[in-house]
């Protein structure tokens, strides 16, 4: 009989992609109803248990401007902490209860004035002061630049200015959600994509081809932008993880557990789950539940099918 030899092939190592769970901050700040700090802390805890490794957990921006971020100190003090978890907090000045802060600027004076009441040049001067203070206190600092239809040269110049200051990471945010793979390819460093035109997953896939390996996302597709009317939610964390399943890219997080978190927070906010994967997960769970009822109650297949 012929003998078949099995040869073990060395598979190439998968490339690690980092996911920033922006739901507790960027996902909630556009909500109209008041969200108790306990709910926000629970959202962070559930995402932690779903094995996300970077969770944007709140903001020290004045509640006068972003009312939903009131209570951030309480969130940071009560949420659970696990080894290896980073919890950046959006902050122009306060550095309490965290090991990492995120700050922001814009690529145009118009958006910068609307968002932070200063020009881009004035914003960079402020950020230099923030960076020096944060570095002295031993904090990690990441930067988000809000861009949409902007000259790529301007974005490049601002990005280089920030990196020269010493920021460890610069994230480019398609806040309005109008970008597409062609325009995204001209800008890239780290991606923060909104889903206004349904292009966020395509933009991430295009970004990966250009070497980006870190993306912001929001469970359940939560979010919007207070200063960009018409911008819809962030790309859903569940959709990003599903899109990269089985690829050469390795991602953190338990997809099913994160989908469960998306269902939970959507119900808590009376929000329609914007994640395609999340909605499919909910339908599957409903089907499984009906099948269990059928087995328990001896219902007919026809009645079950009618309910589905």
VENQUI-V962651 format. One record per run of one state. SS is the DSSP state (~ for helix, > for strand, _ for the rest). FROM is the first residue (numbers start at 1). LEN is the number of residues. If there is no record, write none. Layout:
((SS/FROM/LEN) (SS/FROM/LEN))
This chain:
((_/1/14) (>/15/7) (_/22/1) (~/23/5) (_/28/9) (~/37/13) (_/50/4) (>/54/2) (_/56/2) (>/58/2) (_/60/7) (~/67/3) (_/70/2) (~/72/7) (_/79/7) (>/86/1) (_/87/2) (>/89/2) (_/91/9) (>/100/7) (_/107/2) (~/109/8) (_/117/3) (~/120/17) (_/137/3) (>/140/8) (_/148/4) (~/152/14) (_/166/3) (>/169/6) (_/175/6) (~/181/4) (_/185/5) (>/190/5) (_/195/5) (~/200/10) (_/210/4) (>/214/5) (~/219/3) (_/222/12) (>/234/1) (_/235/1) (>/236/1) (~/237/7) (_/244/5) (>/249/3) (_/252/3) (~/255/14) (_/269/7) (~/276/22) (_/298/3) (~/301/7) (_/308/1))
